Amino acid sequence: MMQDPYYQEHIFFCTNQRPQGHKRGCCYSKDSERLRAYMKAAVKEAGLEGVRVNKAGCMDRCEAGPIMVIYPEGVWYRPETTEDIDKIIESHLKNKKPVAHLKLLNQD
């Protein structure tokens, strides 16, 4: 028997931190913690129920960061600004239309 998911959308935002100068870099040094906090507050302010924004450790796409992924769709994004976050909330979360120009592709 399949149960309904606890969250309709579950967002994992990489906030992994590596030592400064690490060859792969890290999402934390690319402002991911501030962007995650902004998204969490914006989702709450928008009154979106069933949406959870979580911190995540390394998701092994460090060079492409900052990164986030939205499940259950499994859509990966590379948001760089709060405006990018606003677009993702409006288009993906509210209207169920992924934001093509912000998507992180498999080869990235």
Backbone as a ProteinNet text record, in pm:
[ID]
protein_1_A
[PRIMARY]
MMQDPYYQEHIFFCTNQRPQGHKRGCCYSKDSERLRAYMKAAVKEAGLEGVRVNKAGCMDRCEAGPIMVIYPEGVWYRPETTEDIDKIIESHLKNKKPVAHLKLLNQD
[TERTIARY]
84.2	0	88.9	70.5	151.5	87.6	168.7	121	154.5	76	107.5	237.1	319.1	444.5	415.6	504.5	488.9	498.2	593.3	607.1	573.5	507.1	478.4	604.4	684.8	812.6	916	1029.2	1137.1	1261.8	1313.9	1425.9	1549.9	1654	1782.8	1880.3	1934.9	2026.7	2163.6	2261.4	2395.3	2454.6	2499.3	2567.6	2702.7	2754.9	2882.1	2995.3	3083.3	3195.1	3325.7	3414.4	3548.8	3650.1	3774.2	3876.8	3896.2	3923.3	3947.1	4059	4038.9	4138.9	4129.3	4032.5	4016.6	3993.2	4054.7	4049.3	3908.6	3817.1	3680.8	3587.3	3632.9	3545.5	3436	3340.7	3226.2	3110.9	2992.4	2872.4	2867.7	2915	2912.6	2985.8	3100.8	3178.5	3113.3	3009.7	2936.9	2801	2791.6	2675.5	2553.5	2573.6	2458.7	2380.4	2447.8	2376.2	2279.9	2323.7	2236.7	2119.9	2147.2	2041.1	1940.2	1988.6	1897.8	1807.8	1866.7	1788.4	1683.9	1723.6	1629.7	1514.3	1547	1443	1349.1	1404	1321.1	1221.5	1269.2	1181.7	1079.5	1122.2	1032.6	923	956.2	855.7	752.4	799.2	708.1	620.2	681.1	607.1	501.5	532.6	438.1	323.4	334.6	229.5	222.5	334.7	337.7	340.2	232.4	225.4	279.4	336.4	389.2	523.2	590.2	721.8	822.2	930.5	1035.4	1168.2	1239.6	1371.1	1473.5	1561.2	1661	1803.5	1890.9	2034.3	2075.7	2175	2230.3	2381.2	2443.1	2587.6	2624.7	2746.2	2797.6	2712.6	2675.2	2600.5	2687.3	2817.5	2920.1	2908.4	2861.3	2858.5	2918.1	3024.8	3085.4	3123.8	3181.3	3230.1	3116.1	2996.1	2881.7	2803.6	2841.7	2763.9	2746.6	2652.8	2571.2	2461.1	2428	2328.3	2217.7	2104.5	1989.8	1916.5	1839.1	1758.6	1619.9	1518.9	1380.2	1324.9	1277.5	1212.4	1064.9	976.9	1006.7	1049.6	1046.8	1080.2	1226.1	1315	1457.9	1518.2	1466.8	1518	1628.5	1746.7	1863.6	1872.3	1902.3	1917.5	2050.7	2091.9	2209.2	2165.9	2104.5	2063.3	2180.6	2199.5	2309.9	2264.5	2136.4	2085.4	1950.3	1906	1772.4	1666.1	1695.2	1602.3	1584.2	1692.9	1682.5	1592	1607	1523.1	1376.6	1350.8	1213.6	1153.5	1232.7	1184.9	1151.5	1235.6	1212.3	1084.5	1066.6	945.3	821.8	823.8	706.7	676.2	775.3	751.2	743.1	844.6	849	754.1	762.8	683.8	536.4	509.9	370.9	300.5	371	307	349.9	436.1	480	550	621.3	696.9	843	931.8	1074.3	1129.5	1229.1	1292.1	1412.2	1393.3	1491.9	1630.7	1638.8	1770.4	1847.3	1782.4	1850.9	1881.7	1830.8	1851	1998	2040.9	2175.3	2162.8	2228.8	2218.5	2310.8	2285.6	2365.1	2512.4	2546.1	2687.2	2757.6	2683.4	2744.4	2818.5
-118.2	0	124.7	209.1	329.6	444.4	512.2	626.3	755.4	858	990	1037.1	1109.9	1159.5	1262.1	1267.1	1362.7	1505.8	1528.2	1658.3	1642.2	1740.5	1739.2	1772.4	1862.4	1901.8	1904.5	1840.9	1839.1	1892.9	2002.4	2072.8	2054.4	2006	1988.9	2089.7	2173.7	2280.6	2246.7	2226.9	2194.6	2313.5	2287.7	2390.8	2338.3	2240.2	2179	2281.9	2272.7	2365.5	2287.8	2329.1	2271.4	2379	2336.7	2436.7	2533.9	2658.6	2759	2712.5	2730.1	2692.2	2547.8	2472.1	2333.2	2330.6	2235.9	2233.5	2217.2	2155.9	2138.1	2250.8	2333.8	2439	2380.3	2462.9	2413.6	2511.5	2460.2	2543.3	2652.6	2620.7	2718.6	2846.9	2832.9	2951.2	3027.7	2968.3	3033.3	3084.1	3110.2	3175.8	3085.4	2954.5	2864.1	2875.3	2901.5	2910.5	3029.7	3142.4	3260.4	3235.8	3173.5	3144.3	3044.5	2944	2846.4	2913.4	2995.9	3066.6	3157.1	3223.5	3308.9	3225.4	3110.6	3026.7	2973.3	2931.2	2879.3	2985.8	3108	3217	3253.1	3253.8	3290.8	3186.7	3058.3	2952.5	2968.3	2996.6	3015.8	3138.5	3247.9	3371.8	3352.4	3269.4	3243.2	3151.7	3094.2	3006.9	2872.8	2828.7	2700.7	2586.4	2512.3	2399.8	2274.8	2186.7	2062.4	2078.3	2192.4	2218	2231.3	2157.2	2160.5	2196.2	2292.5	2334	2289.9	2197.9	2142.3	2173.3	2179	2181.7	2041.4	2033.1	1903.2	1913	1799.6	1791.2	1782.9	1745.9	1740.9	1648.8	1699.6	1620.5	1590.4	1612.6	1575.1	1644.8	1768.1	1850.1	1986.9	1981.2	2099.4	2207.7	2165.7	2262.7	2344.9	2291.5	2358.3	2444.1	2444.9	2509.2	2657.9	2713.1	2647.8	2563.9	2453.1	2364.7	2329.9	2292.8	2244.7	2145.6	2057.7	1961.9	1957	1947.1	1940.8	1802.4	1736.3	1606.2	1621.5	1542.8	1414.3	1420.9	1539.1	1547	1516.5	1545.9	1525.4	1630.4	1753.1	1862.1	1934.9	1941.4	2008	2149.7	2243.2	2383.8	2438.7	2546.2	2623.7	2769.8	2801.9	2940.9	3023.3	3139.6	3225.4	3349.7	3383	3506.2	3480.1	3574.7	3562.8	3573.9	3646.6	3654.7	3517.9	3439.4	3302.7	3218.9	3234.3	3160.9	3199.9	3329.2	3375.5	3312.1	3301.6	3239.3	3092.3	3022.2	2880.1	2862.5	2946.9	2939.1	2965.2	3072.4	3110	3006.2	2969.1	2880.2	2732.5	2683.2	2540.2	2502.4	2571.7	2531.9	2571.4	2690.7	2735.8	2686.5	2688.1	2658.9	2527	2451.9	2318.3	2319.6	2430.9	2443	2469.5	2371	2392.9	2513.5	2576.3	2694.9	2647.5	2635.1	2571.4	2635.7	2766.9	2831.4	2822.3	2778.7	2761.9	2615.8	2524.4	2382.1	2344	2255	2198.8	2068.3	2060.8	1943.1	1832.7	1711.8	1596.8	1609.8	1678.1	1688.8	1804.3	1888.8	2001.1	1950.8
0	0	0	-100.1	-113.7	-35.7	42.4	119.1	46.3	74.5	21.8	86	12	70.7	180.7	277.3	387.2	334.3	242.1	176.2	29.1	-27.2	-170.1	-249.4	-195.9	-256.8	-145.1	-169.6	-71.1	-140.3	-87.3	-149.2	-63.9	-127.8	-60.8	-119.9	-33.9	-72.1	-16.5	-103.7	-56.4	18.9	140.9	220.5	267.7	194.2	232.3	229.3	328.7	339.9	336.6	248.6	238.9	274.7	301.3	331.2	214	246.6	143.2	51	-77.6	-176.3	-222.3	-171.4	-214.3	-365	-434	-580.1	-637.8	-564.4	-613.8	-572.4	-479.1	-429.4	-342.5	-306.6	-229.6	-243.2	-222.6	-234.8	-127.9	-8.5	100.3	60.7	-2.9	-41.5	-156.7	-216.6	-325.9	-277.6	-147.2	-86	-68.2	-66	-58.7	72	181.6	309.8	310.2	259.8	252.7	157.2	43	-53.5	2.8	76.5	136.9	241.1	324	425.8	360.4	252.9	179.9	125	64.1	5.7	113.1	223.8	332.7	378.8	398.2	441.8	333.5	207.6	98	77.7	94.3	83.2	195	313.8	427.7	405.4	360.9	336.3	226.8	128.3	18.8	61.9	181.4	231.9	161.7	106.9	36	136.8	143.1	235.5	168.6	248.4	194.9	125.7	148.8	89.6	202.6	193.6	295.8	230.6	289.4	241.4	344.7	307.5	398.2	354.3	453.6	426.6	385.3	299.8	262.4	266.2	292.9	281.4	134.5	108.3	-28.5	-115.3	-232.1	-329.7	-451.5	-436.5	-533.7	-668.7	-666.5	-788.1	-754.6	-676.5	-615.2	-715.3	-827	-924.4	-985.7	-984	-1045.1	-946.4	-820.5	-715.4	-729.9	-654.2	-553.3	-619.2	-555.5	-614.2	-515.4	-573.9	-498	-586	-523.3	-597.7	-534.5	-620.3	-574.7	-606.4	-501.2	-515.7	-482.9	-546.1	-607	-752.8	-813.8	-955.9	-985.9	-890.9	-913.7	-1005.9	-996.1	-1079.1	-1003.1	-1064.9	-1006.9	-1061.5	-970.5	-1008.6	-958.7	-1025	-983.2	-966.7	-853.4	-829.7	-777.6	-835.4	-791.4	-716.9	-730.3	-669.1	-603.5	-522.2	-463.2	-572.8	-679.6	-792.1	-856.8	-865.7	-917.5	-828.1	-698	-602.1	-622.7	-638.2	-660.5	-785.8	-892.7	-1017.1	-994.4	-920.3	-893	-810	-710.3	-627.8	-713.1	-789	-868.9	-977.4	-1054.4	-1167.4	-1127.2	-1056.8	-1025.3	-912.2	-801.3	-685.1	-696.5	-744.7	-753.6	-879.6	-993.2	-1121.4	-1184.3	-1114.2	-1159.4	-1295.8	-1324	-1448.6	-1413.7	-1433.8	-1405.5	-1481.9	-1424.2	-1483	-1564.3	-1695.3	-1782.7	-1773.4	-1773.4	-1778.1	-1645.1	-1538.8	-1409.9	-1378.7	-1462.4	-1436.7	-1453.9	-1367.8	-1374.3	-1452.1	-1563.6	-1649	-1602.1	-1643.8	-1600.1	-1632.5	-1741.9	-1777.2	-1706	-1635	-1561.1	-1439.6
[MASK]
++++++++++++++++++++++++++++++++++++++++++++++++++++++++++++++++++++++++++++++++++++++++++++++++++++++++++++

